[in-house]
Amino acid sequence: MIAPSRTNRALGAVIGSAVGDALGAPFEFGPEHAFSARFPRPGHGGEMCGGGGWDPGEATDDTQMAVLVGQSLLERGGLELPDVFRRFQRWAAAEPTDIGPADRGRTDPRRSRL
Protein backbone atom coordinates (compact mmCIF):
# COMPACT_ATOMS: atom_id res chain seq x y z
CA MET A 1 0.00 0.00 0.00
CA ILE A 2 1.33 3.43 -0.95
CA ALA A 3 1.11 6.06 1.77
CA PRO A 4 -1.20 8.91 0.77
CA SER A 5 0.46 12.25 0.15
CA ARG A 6 0.08 15.09 2.63
CA THR A 7 -2.22 16.85 0.15
CA ASN A 8 -4.45 13.79 -0.22
CA ARG A 9 -4.64 13.35 3.55
CA ALA A 10 -5.61 17.02 3.97
CA LEU A 11 -8.20 16.73 1.20
CA GLY A 12 -9.62 13.57 2.80
CA ALA A 13 -9.91 15.33 6.15
CA VAL A 14 -11.79 18.26 4.60
CA ILE A 15 -14.13 16.01 2.60
CA GLY A 16 -14.77 13.74 5.59
CA SER A 17 -15.56 16.74 7.75
CA ALA A 18 -17.92 18.16 5.12
CA VAL A 19 -19.76 14.85 4.71
CA GLY A 20 -20.16 14.45 8.48
CA ASP A 21 -21.35 18.03 8.74
CA ALA A 22 -23.94 17.54 5.98
CA LEU A 23 -25.16 14.26 7.52
CA GLY A 24 -25.62 15.84 10.93
CA ALA A 25 -26.90 19.27 9.88
CA PRO A 26 -30.62 18.38 9.94
CA PHE A 27 -30.24 17.19 13.54
CA GLU A 28 -27.83 19.80 14.93
CA PHE A 29 -30.34 21.89 16.85
CA GLY A 30 -33.18 19.38 17.04
CA PRO A 31 -34.51 17.56 20.04
CA GLU A 32 -32.62 14.71 21.64
CA HIS A 33 -33.13 11.37 19.82
CA ALA A 34 -34.37 13.05 16.61
CA PHE A 35 -32.02 10.94 14.46
CA SER A 36 -33.04 7.69 16.18
CA ALA A 37 -36.71 8.55 15.73
CA ARG A 38 -36.22 9.20 12.01
CA PHE A 39 -33.96 6.16 11.45
CA PRO A 40 -34.88 3.57 14.09
CA ARG A 41 -32.98 0.61 12.57
CA PRO A 42 -29.25 0.65 13.41
CA GLY A 43 -27.07 0.60 10.32
CA HIS A 44 -29.75 2.14 8.11
CA GLY A 45 -30.44 5.76 7.32
CA GLY A 46 -27.06 7.41 6.86
CA GLU A 47 -28.08 8.96 3.56
CA MET A 48 -28.13 12.66 2.97
CA CYS A 49 -31.69 13.38 4.03
CA GLY A 50 -31.95 17.13 4.48
CA GLY A 51 -34.36 18.72 6.87
CA GLY A 52 -34.20 21.40 9.52
CA GLY A 53 -33.83 24.02 6.80
CA TRP A 54 -31.06 22.13 4.96
CA ASP A 55 -31.15 20.55 1.52
CA PRO A 56 -29.76 17.00 1.32
CA GLY A 57 -25.96 17.24 1.39
CA GLU A 58 -25.89 20.99 1.96
CA ALA A 59 -22.85 22.20 3.86
CA THR A 60 -23.41 24.23 6.99
CA ASP A 61 -21.64 27.42 7.96
CA ASP A 62 -18.97 25.31 9.68
CA THR A 63 -17.91 23.67 6.42
CA GLN A 64 -18.33 26.82 4.36
CA MET A 65 -16.03 28.76 6.69
CA ALA A 66 -13.49 25.91 6.87
CA VAL A 67 -13.30 25.88 3.07
CA LEU A 68 -12.67 29.63 3.09
CA VAL A 69 -9.79 29.17 5.54
CA GLY A 70 -8.37 26.37 3.37
CA GLN A 71 -8.61 28.47 0.22
CA SER A 72 -6.83 31.33 1.93
CA LEU A 73 -4.06 29.05 3.22
CA LEU A 74 -3.47 27.64 -0.25
CA GLU A 75 -3.62 30.96 -2.09
CA ARG A 76 -1.56 32.91 0.45
CA GLY A 77 0.91 30.15 1.32
CA GLY A 78 0.14 30.39 5.02
CA LEU A 79 -2.16 31.97 7.56
CA GLU A 80 -2.99 35.58 6.75
CA LEU A 81 -5.77 36.59 9.14
CA PRO A 82 -6.87 39.77 7.33
CA ASP A 83 -7.41 37.70 4.15
CA VAL A 84 -9.43 35.07 6.06
CA PHE A 85 -11.50 37.81 7.66
CA ARG A 86 -12.25 39.46 4.28
CA ARG A 87 -13.37 36.09 2.94
CA PHE A 88 -15.66 35.63 5.95
CA GLN A 89 -17.11 39.10 5.37
CA ARG A 90 -17.85 38.38 1.68
CA TRP A 91 -19.40 35.05 2.64
CA ALA A 92 -21.62 36.66 5.30
CA ALA A 93 -22.69 39.43 2.90
CA ALA A 94 -23.91 36.75 0.45
CA GLU A 95 -26.55 35.73 3.04
CA PRO A 96 -25.75 32.02 3.48
CA THR A 97 -28.46 29.57 4.57
CA ASP A 98 -27.24 29.74 8.14
CA ILE A 99 -24.95 32.09 9.95
CA GLY A 100 -24.93 32.16 13.71
CA PRO A 101 -25.34 35.47 15.53
CA ALA A 102 -21.77 35.31 16.84
CA ASP A 103 -20.37 34.81 13.33
CA ARG A 104 -22.57 37.59 11.94
CA GLY A 105 -21.34 39.95 14.65
CA ARG A 106 -17.71 39.04 14.04
CA THR A 107 -17.97 39.57 10.28
CA ASP A 108 -19.60 43.00 10.55
CA PRO A 109 -17.13 45.37 8.83
CA ARG A 110 -18.05 48.18 11.24
CA ARG A 111 -16.58 46.10 14.09
CA SER A 112 -13.43 44.96 12.28
CA ARG A 113 -10.09 45.27 14.02
CA LEU A 114 -8.04 43.44 11.36
Backbone hydrogen bonds in HBPLUS format (Angstrom, degrees):
<---DONOR---> <-ACCEPTOR-->    atom                        ^
c    i                          cat <-CA-CA->   ^        H-A-AA   ^      H-
h    n   atom  resd res      DA  || num        DHA   H-A  angle D-A-AA Bond
n    s   type  num  typ     dist DA aas  dist angle  dist       angle   num
A0009-ARG N   A0005-SER O   2.93 MM   4  6.23 156.3  1.98 153.3 160.1     1
A0010-ALA N   A0006-ARG O   2.94 MM   4  6.16 158.6  1.98 147.9 153.7     2
A0011-LEU N   A0007-THR O   2.86 MM   4  6.08 162.3  1.89 151.6 156.9     3
A0012-GLY N   A0008-ASN O   2.86 MM   4  5.98 156.9  1.91 143.5 150.1     4
A0013-ALA N   A0009-ARG O   2.96 MM   4  6.20 150.4  2.05 144.2 151.9     5
A0014-VAL N   A0010-ALA O   3.03 MM   4  6.34 157.9  2.08 151.3 156.6     6
A0015-ILE N   A0011-LEU O   2.91 MM   4  6.13 168.2  1.93 155.6 159.0     7
A0016-GLY N   A0012-GLY O   2.84 MM   4  5.86 163.2  1.87 146.0 151.6     8
A0017-SER N   A0013-ALA O   2.97 MM   4  6.03 155.2  2.04 141.0 148.0     9
A0018-ALA N   A0014-VAL O   2.93 MM   4  6.15 158.0  1.98 147.7 153.9    10
A0019-VAL N   A0015-ILE O   2.89 MM   4  6.13 159.7  1.93 155.3 160.3    11
A0020-GLY N   A0016-GLY O   3.00 MM   4  6.16 167.8  2.02 148.6 152.2    12
A0021-ASP N   A0017-SER O   2.88 MM   4  6.02 153.8  1.95 146.3 154.2    13
A0022-ALA N   A0018-ALA O   2.91 MM   4  6.11 161.0  1.94 147.8 152.5    14
A0023-LEU N   A0019-VAL O   2.87 MM   4  6.12 154.9  1.93 152.0 159.2    15
A0024-GLY N   A0020-GLY O   3.03 MM   4  6.15 153.8  2.11 143.9 150.5    16
A0025-ALA N   A0021-ASP O   2.85 MM   4  5.80 130.7  2.10 145.6 158.3    17
A0027-PHE N   A0024-GLY O   2.89 MM   3  5.48 152.1  1.97 121.6 130.7    18
A0028-GLU N   A0025-ALA O   3.25 MM   3  5.16 161.2  2.29 106.1 111.5    19
A0030-GLY N   A0027-PHE O   3.30 MM   3  5.07 157.0  2.35  99.2 106.0    20
A0034-ALA N   A0031-PRO O   3.19 MM   3  5.67 142.3  2.34 141.8 137.6    21
A0037-ALA N   A0033-HIS O   2.96 MM   4  6.13 151.0  2.05 149.1 157.1    22
A0038-ARG N   A0034-ALA O   3.10 MM   4  6.27 150.1  2.19 142.2 149.6    23
A0039-PHE N   A0035-PHE O   2.81 MM   4  5.97 151.6  1.89 155.1 163.9    24
A0044-HIS N   A0041-ARG O   3.15 MM   3  5.72 147.0  2.26 143.7 143.1    25
A0051-GLY N   A0054-TRP O   2.84 MM   3  5.11 161.8  1.87 148.8 147.4    26
A0054-TRP N   A0051-GLY O   3.14 MM   3  5.11 160.8  2.18 102.6 108.5    27
A0058-GLU N   A0055-ASP O   2.98 MM   3  5.30 166.5  2.00 136.0 135.5    28
A0064-GLN N   A0060-THR O   2.99 MM   4  6.27 171.2  2.00 158.5 161.4    29
A0065-MET N   A0061-ASP O   2.91 MM   4  5.90 160.4  1.95 146.1 150.5    30
A0066-ALA N   A0062-ASP O   3.03 MM   4  6.19 151.7  2.12 140.8 149.2    31
A0067-VAL N   A0063-THR O   2.91 MM   4  6.11 157.3  1.96 155.8 160.6    32
A0068-LEU N   A0064-GLN O   3.19 MM   4  6.45 150.5  2.29 137.9 145.6    33
A0069-VAL N   A0065-MET O   3.03 MM   4  6.36 153.2  2.10 147.5 154.1    34
A0070-GLY N   A0066-ALA O   2.96 MM   4  6.22 161.8  1.99 148.8 153.9    35
A0071-GLN N   A0067-VAL O   2.83 MM   4  6.07 160.0  1.87 152.9 158.0    36
A0072-SER N   A0068-LEU O   3.03 MM   4  6.19 160.1  2.07 144.7 150.0    37
A0073-LEU N   A0069-VAL O   2.90 MM   4  6.18 163.5  1.92 154.6 159.1    38
A0074-LEU N   A0070-GLY O   3.01 MM   4  6.23 162.7  2.04 151.9 155.9    39
A0075-GLU N   A0071-GLN O   2.89 MM   4  6.03 167.5  1.90 153.9 157.8    40
A0076-ARG N   A0072-SER O   2.79 MM   4  5.70 156.3  1.85 153.6 159.3    41
A0077-GLY N   A0073-LEU O   2.86 MM   4  5.43 125.8  2.16 132.8 143.5    42
A0083-ASP N   A0080-GLU O   2.95 MM   3  5.55 125.0  2.26 116.6 130.0    43
A0084-VAL N   A0080-GLU O   3.14 MM   4  6.49 158.7  2.19 151.0 157.6    44
A0085-PHE N   A0081-LEU O   2.88 MM   4  6.05 166.8  1.90 160.7 164.0    45
A0086-ARG N   A0082-PRO O   2.98 MM   4  6.19 156.7  2.03 143.9 149.7    46
A0087-ARG N   A0083-ASP O   3.02 MM   4  6.29 156.1  2.08 149.0 155.5    47
A0088-PHE N   A0084-VAL O   2.92 MM   4  6.26 155.8  1.98 151.0 158.0    48
A0089-GLN N   A0085-PHE O   2.89 MM   4  6.19 154.2  1.96 150.0 157.3    49
A0090-ARG N   A0086-ARG O   2.97 MM   4  6.27 161.2  2.01 151.5 155.4    50
A0091-TRP N   A0087-ARG O   2.93 MM   4  6.13 161.7  1.96 150.2 155.8    51
A0092-ALA N   A0088-PHE O   2.88 MM   4  6.09 164.4  1.91 152.6 156.4    52
A0093-ALA N   A0089-GLN O   2.93 MM   4  6.11 153.3  2.00 147.6 155.0    53
A0094-ALA N   A0090-ARG O   3.19 MM   4  6.39 129.0  2.47 138.9 150.7    54
A0094-ALA N   A0091-TRP O   3.12 MM   3  5.29 140.7  2.28 100.9 112.0    55
A0095-GLU N   A0092-ALA O   3.14 MM   3  5.50 159.3  2.18 114.0 116.7    56
A0104-ARG N   A0100-GLY O   2.91 MM   4  6.18 162.5  1.94 158.7 164.3    57
A0105-GLY N   A0101-PRO O   2.96 MM   4  6.07 159.3  2.00 143.2 148.7    58
A0106-ARG N   A0102-ALA O   2.97 MM   4  6.19 152.8  2.05 145.0 152.5    59
A0107-THR N   A0103-ASP O   3.00 MM   4  6.15 137.6  2.19 145.8 156.2    60
A0111-ARG N   A0108-ASP O   2.91 MM   3  5.59 160.0  1.95 122.5 128.9    61
A0112-SER N   A0109-PRO O   3.36 MM   3  5.07 166.9  2.38  99.4 103.0    62
